[in-house]
Every structure is written in C-alpha cells, then in structure tokens.
C-alpha cells in the first residue's frame, strides 16, 4: 500500500468502539473515514467527537476509498463482517473473538486467506508496555527457559447478566485474553488443559449457567506450565498481574495504580487502589495495538495477533469449558 493515511471504517460505536475511534482520529498515519452503529445516536456522537461522519455498514464495506475495517460490533456479527470486508480486499482489525464457535472461525479464516488480505485480532494485552517488555526480556534469555507462567486476572465487578447470557461464558469471554497471553509468553503450544470453576460472587450468575471464579492449568508438550486465576470480583480495583519463573530467575509485571504515591506510618504502607477497569488499565495498549495494525497495513508487514491466534485461544477456551464441566483434563492438538 502506498505511503499515506490509512482510511479506516469503524463498525460499532459502543464502549470499545469509542476507544478505537478516538485513537484512529488522533493517529498520525490513519484517518477515521466513517462510523456505523445500529444505534444512530451512538454513531452520531462518535462521529461528531472525531470529525468523521456516519454511514451504514454496507456502504462502508463497499467503498473502494476505505482501506481497512475495524470491527467493534456484537460478537455474533464478527465473522460475517470479517468475511464481507475481506471479499472487498480490505485489511481487518476485529475485537475478540472472531466467533464463539471454532468451526465457524476456521470457515472465516479460509475466506480471509482466499481473499489474500490481513486479519488482526484485538488481544490488546500483548501491547501493554509492561507485559510487552516482560516478553521481550524473556525472549532475550534473562531468566533462561520459562518453566511456569502465572497469570492473575480479576475484574472489579461482574458485567450485567444480559451480557453474560450472550458472552459464551467466563472461559470464552474473560479468560480468553489470559489464554492468549499464556501462548504469547510460553512460545510453546499447550496440549493439555485442566480447569475448575465455581460461582462465588453472585448466585444469579450461576442461575444463568455461568461461573464467576475459575482456575486453569495448561501444560505444553515440553512440560512447561501456565496457571491462570480469574475472578469477577476484586474489591481493590482491576487486578492484572503476570509472573514467569525460569531456570535462572523470575520476571514479573504488576498492577497499575492511579498514582505512585504511597503513605507510610506505624500501621504500614498504603497506596492508591489499582486502576478501576480495562479502559483505564489498558489505554496505552489500545493505542499501541492500533499503531501495530496501521504500520502492518501501510508497510505491508505481518499482522499479529493473527486470526490463527484467535482460533487457538478459542480452542483453549473451549477445552477449559469442557474440562471444568466434566471434571477431567482435555487434550488439545
């Protein structure tokens, strides 16, 4: 693609769409060409805030002047929109997941491959500056070969019940980010998945057929282990931590706080709570993943995380769901 601003059409102007829309509008190598949303007021508000304009999704997809599509719609629309954009020869960035069904994801990836275009999946945590630096230092050999990866992910509060009903469950909705992060850090595919889940936060979540507390153990063919702990409740803020233990030491990345100010007294040390939720915690990551997408498309480089990364994380989430339900480990290929 020739050098210039990447013209992006944004599909979906909800919470995450507003984040991406603002980042596109502020990006020196991108332009928010148009916005579409099923709720006209949302689309109009985002267009007004970013200097863009509202169009329907069909006209955005068909417009030859638009180079790329960024998808922030409800999950059940993702795969179809990816395919429609790919058939128009457009690069695609899609929020996770491609779909809640792995077979449907495979069909979608075949369409993308056949169209010869690119697809990037929004696993934004890979771009968090601390997590990214940890991985860079891990790959540089600072602690030798990784042996155990520990990931802690706890939301401050559960999402609304109507969201949970269409989310695919905790493993496919919340933990899928952590499953991707485990793959990202291990650089060795898990072949065995153990999982347990419970409903300890809100009985209504259990009544809806979901869980709110879970732990997963992944094992790779070479014996490396990843352990993931998730909860829909954390009274102290959004809890996001990673440790990697290796043959020669430990790398760790901790929470981010509202300020770095601490107070010390006879009773001990106190600090501000962790940042309240993902929009604040991962603000830098959202900007950096857009940087990566724009650069890959304009400079004809590979996109990462790819559609294949999305499929592999979904397969692990499916395996964890099955393992927790049946009470026995699941082998994955």
C-alpha positions in Angstrom: 0.0 0.0 0.0 1.3 3.5 -0.8 2.5 5.7 2.0 -0.2 7.9 3.4 -3.0 7.9 5.9 -4.8 4.6 6.3 -8.5 5.2 5.8 -10.4 3.1 8.3 -14.1 2.4 8.6 -15.3 1.7 12.1 -18.2 -0.7 12.7 -19.6 -0.3 16.2 -19.6 2.8 18.3 -20.1 1.3 21.7 -17.7 1.4 24.6 -14.7 -0.2 22.9 -15.6 1.4 19.5 -15.3 4.9 21.2 -11.8 4.0 22.4 -10.7 2.8 18.9 -12.4 5.7 17.2 -10.6 8.3 19.3 -7.3 6.6 18.8 -7.8 6.4 15.0 -8.7 10.1 14.8 -5.5 11.0 16.8 -3.2 8.7 14.8 -0.7 10.5 12.5 -0.9 7.7 9.9 -4.7 7.0 10.0 -8.0 8.7 9.3 -11.4 7.7 10.6 -13.3 7.7 7.3 -16.7 6.7 8.6 -18.6 5.2 11.5 -21.5 2.8 11.6 -23.6 1.7 14.5 -27.0 0.1 15.0 -27.9 2.8 17.4 -27.9 6.1 15.4 -27.3 8.3 18.4 -24.1 6.4 19.3 -22.7 6.7 15.8 -23.5 10.4 15.5 -21.9 11.1 18.9 -18.7 9.4 18.0 -18.6 10.9 14.5 -19.0 14.4 16.0 -16.3 13.8 18.6 -13.8 12.6 16.0 -14.6 14.7 13.0 -15.9 11.8 11.0 -19.4 11.0 9.7 -22.0 8.3 9.9 -22.7 5.8 7.1 -24.4 2.4 7.1 -22.1 -0.7 7.4 -22.8 -1.9 3.8 -21.7 1.3 2.2 -18.6 1.4 4.3 -17.7 -2.1 3.4 -18.3 -1.4 -0.3 -16.4 1.9 -0.5 -13.2 1.4 -2.5 -11.7 4.6 -0.9 -11.7 2.9 2.6 -8.6 0.7 3.1 -9.4 -1.1 6.3 -12.3 -2.1 8.6 -12.2 -2.0 12.4 -14.9 -4.2 13.9 -16.4 -3.5 17.4 -19.9 -4.9 16.9 -21.5 -7.7 19.0 -19.7 -11.0 18.7 -22.3 -12.8 16.6 -21.7 -10.3 13.8 -17.9 -10.5 13.8 -17.3 -13.5 11.4 -19.7 -12.3 8.7 -18.3 -8.8 8.8 -14.7 -10.0 8.6 -15.7 -12.1 5.5 -17.5 -9.2 3.9 -14.5 -6.9 4.4 -12.0 -9.5 3.2 -14.0 -10.1 0.0 -13.8 -6.3 -0.7 -10.0 -6.6 -0.3 -9.8 -4.6 2.9 -7.5 -5.2 5.9 -9.4 -6.1 9.0 -8.9 -5.5 12.7 -11.6 -7.3 14.8 -12.1 -7.3 18.5 -12.0 -10.8 20.1 -13.4 -13.2 19.4 -13.9 -14.0 15.7 -16.8 -16.2 16.8 -17.8 -18.4 19.8 -17.6 -21.5 17.6 -14.2 -22.8 16.5 -15.6 -24.3 13.3 -17.1 -21.0 12.3 -13.7 -19.3 12.9 -12.0 -21.8 10.6 -14.5 -21.0 7.9 -13.9 -17.3 8.3 -10.1 -17.7 8.2 -10.4 -19.7 4.9 -12.3 -16.7 3.4 -9.6 -14.3 4.6 -6.9 -16.5 3.2 -8.7 -16.8 -0.1 -9.1 -13.1 -0.4 -5.4 -12.5 0.3 -6.0 -9.8 2.9 -4.9 -9.4 6.5 -6.8 -10.0 9.8 -5.6 -8.8 13.2 -7.4 -9.8 16.4 -7.7 -7.5 19.3 -5.8 -9.2 22.1 -4.7 -5.8 23.4 -2.9 -7.1 26.4 0.0 -8.2 24.2 0.7 -4.5 23.7 0.6 -3.4 27.3 4.1 -1.8 27.8 4.9 -3.8 30.9 3.7 -7.2 29.5 5.4 -6.5 26.2 8.7 -5.6 27.9 8.4 -8.7 30.1 8.1 -10.9 26.9 11.0 -9.1 25.2 13.3 -9.7 28.2 12.0 -13.3 28.4 12.9 -13.9 24.8 16.3 -12.3 25.4 17.1 -15.1 27.8 17.2 -13.1 31.1 15.7 -16.0 33.1 16.6 -18.9 30.9 13.8 -21.1 29.6 10.4 -20.4 31.1 9.0 -23.1 33.3 5.9 -21.7 35.0 3.8 -18.8 33.8 1.3 -17.4 36.4 -1.4 -15.1 35.3 -3.9 -13.3 37.6 -6.9 -11.6 36.1 -9.7 -10.2 38.3 -12.4 -7.8 37.3 -13.7 -5.3 39.9 -17.3 -6.5 39.4 -19.3 -8.8 37.2 -20.8 -7.5 34.0 -24.6 -7.2 33.6 -26.5 -10.6 33.4 -27.8 -9.8 30.0 -24.2 -9.5 28.8 -23.2 -12.8 30.4 -26.1 -14.6 28.7 -24.5 -13.9 25.3 -20.8 -13.9 26.3 -20.1 -17.6 25.8 -19.1 -18.0 29.5 -16.2 -16.9 31.6 -13.6 -19.0 29.8 -14.5 -17.8 26.3 -15.2 -14.2 27.3 -12.9 -13.1 30.2 -10.2 -15.7 30.3 -9.6 -15.9 26.6 -7.3 -12.9 27.0 -5.2 -14.8 29.5 -5.2 -17.9 27.4 -3.8 -15.9 24.6 -1.2 -14.3 27.0 -0.1 -17.8 28.1 0.6 -18.7 24.5 2.3 -15.4 23.9 4.7 -16.0 26.8 5.3 -19.7 26.6 6.0 -19.8 22.8 5.1 -23.4 23.1 1.6 -24.7 22.4 -0.5 -26.1 25.3 -1.6 -29.7 24.7 -3.4 -30.4 28.0 -6.0 -28.3 29.8 -7.2 -28.7 33.4 -9.9 -26.4 34.7 -12.2 -25.8 37.7 -14.9 -23.2 38.1 -17.4 -22.0 40.7 -20.0 -19.4 41.4 -18.9 -17.5 44.5 -19.6 -13.8 43.6 -23.2 -13.7 42.6 -25.7 -16.6 42.7 -27.6 -15.1 39.7 -24.5 -15.8 37.6 -24.8 -19.5 38.5 -28.5 -19.5 37.8 -27.8 -18.1 34.4 -25.5 -21.1 33.7 -22.1 -19.4 34.1 -19.4 -19.2 36.6 -17.6 -16.2 38.2 -14.5 -17.8 39.6 -12.1 -20.1 37.8 -8.6 -21.6 37.6 -6.9 -23.2 34.6 -3.7 -25.2 34.3 -2.1 -25.6 30.9 0.7 -27.9 30.0 2.8 -27.9 26.9 4.4 -30.9 25.1 7.7 -29.9 26.6 6.3 -29.8 30.1 6.0 -26.0 30.6 3.1 -25.0 32.8 0.8 -22.0 32.8 -1.6 -21.3 35.7 -4.4 -18.8 35.3 -6.6 -17.5 38.0 -9.8 -15.4 37.2 -12.5 -13.8 39.3 -15.3 -11.5 38.5 -14.7 -9.6 41.8 -11.8 -7.6 43.2 -12.6 -5.0 45.9 -9.3 -3.2 45.3 -9.5 -2.4 41.6 -8.7 -4.2 38.3 -6.2 -6.9 39.2 -3.8 -7.7 36.3 -0.5 -9.5 37.1 1.9 -11.8 35.5 4.9 -13.8 36.7 7.2 -16.0 34.6 9.5 -18.3 36.5 12.5 -19.6 34.6 15.7 -21.6 35.1 17.7 -18.6 36.1 15.1 -16.3 37.8 11.8 -14.6 37.7 10.2 -11.8 35.6 7.1 -10.1 37.0 4.7 -7.3 35.9 2.3 -5.9 38.4 -0.8 -3.8 38.7 -1.0 -0.1 37.6 -2.3 2.4 40.2 -4.0 5.8 39.9 -0.7 7.4 41.3 2.6 6.1 42.5 2.2 7.9 45.8 2.5 5.8 49.0 1.9 6.8 52.6 3.9 5.2 55.4 3.1 5.1 59.0 3.2 2.9 62.1 0.5 0.8 60.7 2.4 0.1 57.4 2.4 1.3 53.9 -0.6 2.4 51.8 -1.1 3.2 48.2 -3.9 4.2 45.8 -6.2 1.4 44.5 -5.4 -0.3 41.2 -6.9 1.4 38.2 -10.6 0.8 38.1 -11.1 -1.2 34.9 -9.8 -2.2 31.5 -10.4 1.1 29.7 -8.0 2.9 32.1 -5.6 0.0 32.7 -5.1 -0.8 29.0 -5.4 2.7 27.5 -1.7 2.5 26.3 -2.2 -1.0 25.0 -5.2 0.1 22.8 -3.1 2.9 21.3 -0.1 0.6 20.6 -2.1 -2.2 19.1 -3.6 0.4 16.6 -0.1 1.5 15.9 0.9 -2.0 15.1 -2.1 -2.6 12.8 -1.6 0.7 10.9 2.1 0.0 10.4 1.5 -3.5 9.2 -1.1 -2.5 6.6 0.7 0.6 5.3 4.2 -1.0 5.3 3.0 -4.4 4.1 4.1 -6.3 7.1 2.6 -9.3 9.0 -0.2 -8.6 11.4 -0.1 -10.0 15.0 -2.1 -11.3 16.8 -3.5 -13.1 13.7 -6.7 -14.9 13.0 -4.9 -18.1 13.8 -4.0 -16.7 17.2 -7.7 -16.0 17.7 -8.6 -19.6 16.7 -6.0 -21.2 19.0 -7.2 -19.1 22.0 -10.8 -20.1 21.3 -9.8 -23.8 21.1 -8.2 -23.4 24.6 -11.3 -21.6 25.9 -13.5 -24.4 24.6 -11.2 -27.0 26.2 -11.3 -25.2 29.6 -15.1 -25.0 29.4 -15.2 -28.8 28.8 -12.7 -29.6 31.4 -14.5 -27.6 34.1 -17.8 -29.1 33.1 -16.7 -32.7 33.1 -14.1 -32.6 35.9 -11.2 -34.1 33.8 -8.4 -32.7 31.7 -8.8 -32.2 28.0 -6.2 -32.9 25.4 -5.8 -30.3 22.6 -4.0 -30.6 19.3 
